[in-house]
Amino acid sequence: MAAEQRPRSEPMSERLLALVELSRQARTMTRTEELDYLIVNATHRLAPYRQAILWQGRNQPKALSGLIAPDGNAPMMRWLAHFYRDDLAKRPSGAINLEALSADDQSAWQAYLPTFGLWLPDPNDSEAQSGLLLVREMAWSEHEVNVIGEWWQTWVHARKALHAERTRQRRLNWQSIKAWLLPEGVPWRKKRLTWIVAGLLGLLLVPVRMTVIAPGQLVPVDPLWVRSPIEGVIAEVVVAPAEQVKAGDPLFHFDSEVLSSRVEVARRSLSTATARYEQLSQQALGDERYGAELIEAAGAVEEQRSELAFLRSRLQDSTVRAERGGIAIFDSASALMGQPVDVGERLMRIVQPGKSEIEAWLTVADAVDLPAGSPVNLYLRSAPLSPVSGEVRYVAYDATERPDGTVAYRVRASIDSGNDQRVGLKGTSRLSGSWTVLGYWLLRRPIASVRTRLGV
């Protein structure tokens, strides 16, 4: 009889040793994720199984053996969630009889799980209930059920103890902070919280300048716009973009063929009118009846002479010259050549080299008081470490709509000293207004937003 019982005692002792080792590991765990991994994977040391499924406080399975993170959208996971809610959460501990399940659950069980299952619910029946389901192809023995049940109760106790320890540490941390801020037996004026609040209030009263950020760029001072003096087509552009020009230098030419032909026609018409006037003058000396025709011919001569003078002036305007020296600013010569233009249309600018100023666009929400002389710093994207300093020259009275759809006030600021940056460079400008306290500087936008929403 002793020889027959020895093969049983050896596996039993091994399972008991494994139970002791698992219990020791559970007590040393510091994270709930480690405990969950231990229960679904290491329980195999006590009894073999195909799959271990753990629930923790909700219908969706928390952990599965062999998986890092279960997919809640998988068909098996959805069925397990419904099965736990409708059946397992109300079932006592022990083996599961498939015949006692509903027809739908039996069909799903046979599709996803082996035949024999062992259900271990939370023995304490707490609010955040836990449950472990073990399934395999063979029936569960009484000894296996007892050993696994003992391990399950040890694991539940370890998990609750770990959760309670974390809660206690959080409570102790808050209590220690509260005791440090508001120590008992100390007058209120000597408590640390009082000094901290007083320091923050004092910091909010520190005087600072009201500063706002706005997009800005370098623009020329008093640029000379070159406009089209006549209506026509540009035939040739003489200068190149950003080229230095002098007063009187040609900038571009209009197509003069049509004007030249009209001048020639007007000259011939004037010659004909002059000849008729001279002929009528000779005839009027002998016959007074030609006096009226003579007056009419004289008017025709003056009209043709004026027309010729006008066309000649137009022909002279076909070559546009610079009225003053500077740098010609425009996009490209090819964009102007061959383009029909109207009278007065802007074609290019002539700017003075080294004479530029800062132009910023102040949004309506950031429209603070900026008196003349307020400091402005422009941080160019091409040179962010070398800001361009200046002073506010004027702020537009009315806000205008910009090409990007925003409405903003134009701000012009003169540059303090000579600037070697070229006109047109863009960046971010910081505008400093009148003095205020730090608290208002921090709360200005939130206060304005609250008043806009609540209307108070």
Secondary structure as the mmCIF struct_conf table of DSSP 4:
data_model
#
loop_
_struct_conf.conf_type_id
_struct_conf.id
_struct_conf.beg_label_comp_id
_struct_conf.beg_label_asym_id
_struct_conf.beg_label_seq_id
_struct_conf.end_label_comp_id
_struct_conf.end_label_asym_id
_struct_conf.end_label_seq_id
HELX_RH_AL_P HELX_RH_AL_P1 ALA A 2 THR A 28
HELX_RH_AL_P HELX_RH_AL_P2 THR A 32 ASN A 41
HELX_RH_3T_P HELX_RH_3T_P1 ALA A 42 ARG A 45
TURN_TY1_P TURN_TY1_P1 LEU A 46 LEU A 46
BEND BEND1 ALA A 47 ALA A 47
BEND BEND2 ARG A 50 ARG A 50
STRN STRN1 GLN A 51 GLN A 56
BEND BEND3 GLY A 57 GLN A 60
BEND BEND4 LYS A 62 LYS A 62
STRN STRN2 ALA A 63 LEU A 64
TURN_TY1_P TURN_TY1_P2 SER A 65 GLY A 66
BEND BEND5 ILE A 68 ALA A 69
TURN_TY1_P TURN_TY1_P3 GLY A 72 ASN A 73
BEND BEND6 ALA A 74 ALA A 74
HELX_RH_AL_P HELX_RH_AL_P3 PRO A 75 ASP A 86
TURN_TY1_P TURN_TY1_P4 ASP A 87 ASP A 87
HELX_RH_3T_P HELX_RH_3T_P2 LEU A 88 LYS A 90
HELX_LH_PP_P HELX_LH_PP_P1 ARG A 91 PRO A 92
BEND BEND7 SER A 93 SER A 93
STRN STRN3 GLY A 94 ILE A 96
HELX_RH_3T_P HELX_RH_3T_P3 LEU A 98 ALA A 100
BEND BEND8 LEU A 101 LEU A 101
HELX_RH_AL_P HELX_RH_AL_P4 ALA A 103 TYR A 112
BEND BEND9 LEU A 113 LEU A 113
BEND BEND10 THR A 115 THR A 115
STRN STRN4 PHE A 116 PRO A 121
TURN_TY1_P TURN_TY1_P5 PRO A 123 ASN A 124
BEND BEND11 GLU A 127 ALA A 128
STRN STRN5 SER A 130 ARG A 136
BEND BEND12 GLU A 137 MET A 138
HELX_LH_PP_P HELX_LH_PP_P2 ALA A 139 SER A 141
HELX_RH_AL_P HELX_RH_AL_P5 GLU A 142 LEU A 181
BEND BEND13 LEU A 182 LEU A 182
TURN_TY1_P TURN_TY1_P6 GLU A 184 GLY A 185
BEND BEND14 VAL A 186 VAL A 186
HELX_RH_3T_P HELX_RH_3T_P4 TRP A 188 LYS A 190
BEND BEND15 LYS A 191 LYS A 191
HELX_RH_AL_P HELX_RH_AL_P6 ARG A 192 LEU A 204
TURN_TY1_P TURN_TY1_P7 LEU A 205 LEU A 205
STRN STRN6 PRO A 207 PRO A 220
BEND BEND16 VAL A 221 ASP A 222
STRN STRN7 LEU A 224 ARG A 227
BEND BEND17 PRO A 229 GLU A 231
STRN STRN8 GLY A 232 VAL A 237
BEND BEND18 VAL A 239 VAL A 239
HELX_LH_PP_P HELX_LH_PP_P3 ALA A 240 ALA A 240
TURN_TY1_P TURN_TY1_P8 PRO A 241 ALA A 242
STRN STRN9 GLU A 243 VAL A 245
TURN_TY1_P TURN_TY1_P9 ALA A 247 GLY A 248
STRN STRN10 PRO A 250 PHE A 254
HELX_RH_AL_P HELX_RH_AL_P7 GLU A 257 GLY A 286
HELX_RH_3T_P HELX_RH_3T_P5 GLU A 288 TYR A 290
HELX_RH_AL_P HELX_RH_AL_P8 GLY A 291 ASP A 317
TURN_TY1_P TURN_TY1_P10 SER A 318 SER A 318
STRN STRN11 THR A 319 ARG A 321
BEND BEND19 GLU A 323 ARG A 324
STRN STRN12 GLY A 326 ILE A 329
BEND BEND20 ASP A 331 ASP A 331
HELX_RH_AL_P HELX_RH_AL_P9 ALA A 333 LEU A 336
TURN_TY1_P TURN_TY1_P11 MET A 337 GLY A 338
STRN STRN13 PRO A 340 VAL A 341
TURN_TY1_P TURN_TY1_P12 VAL A 343 GLY A 344
STRN STRN14 ARG A 346 VAL A 351
TURN_TY1_P TURN_TY1_P13 PRO A 353 GLY A 354
STRN STRN15 SER A 356 THR A 363
HELX_RH_3T_P HELX_RH_3T_P6 VAL A 364 ASP A 366
TURN_TY1_P TURN_TY1_P14 ALA A 372 GLY A 373
STRN STRN16 PRO A 375 LEU A 380
BEND BEND21 ARG A 381 SER A 382
TURN_TY1_P TURN_TY1_P15 PRO A 384 LEU A 385
BEND BEND22 SER A 386 SER A 386
HELX_LH_PP_P HELX_LH_PP_P4 PRO A 387 PRO A 387
STRN STRN17 VAL A 388 VAL A 395
BEND BEND23 TYR A 397 ASP A 398
STRN STRN18 THR A 400 GLU A 401
TURN_TY1_P TURN_TY1_P16 PRO A 403 ASP A 404
BEND BEND24 GLY A 405 GLY A 405
STRN STRN19 VAL A 407 ILE A 415
BEND BEND25 ASP A 416 SER A 417
BEND BEND26 GLN A 421 GLN A 421
HELX_LH_PP_P HELX_LH_PP_P5 ARG A 422 ARG A 422
TURN_TY1_P TURN_TY1_P17 VAL A 423 GLY A 424
STRN STRN20 LYS A 426 VAL A 437
HELX_RH_AL_P HELX_RH_AL_P10 LEU A 438 LEU A 454
#
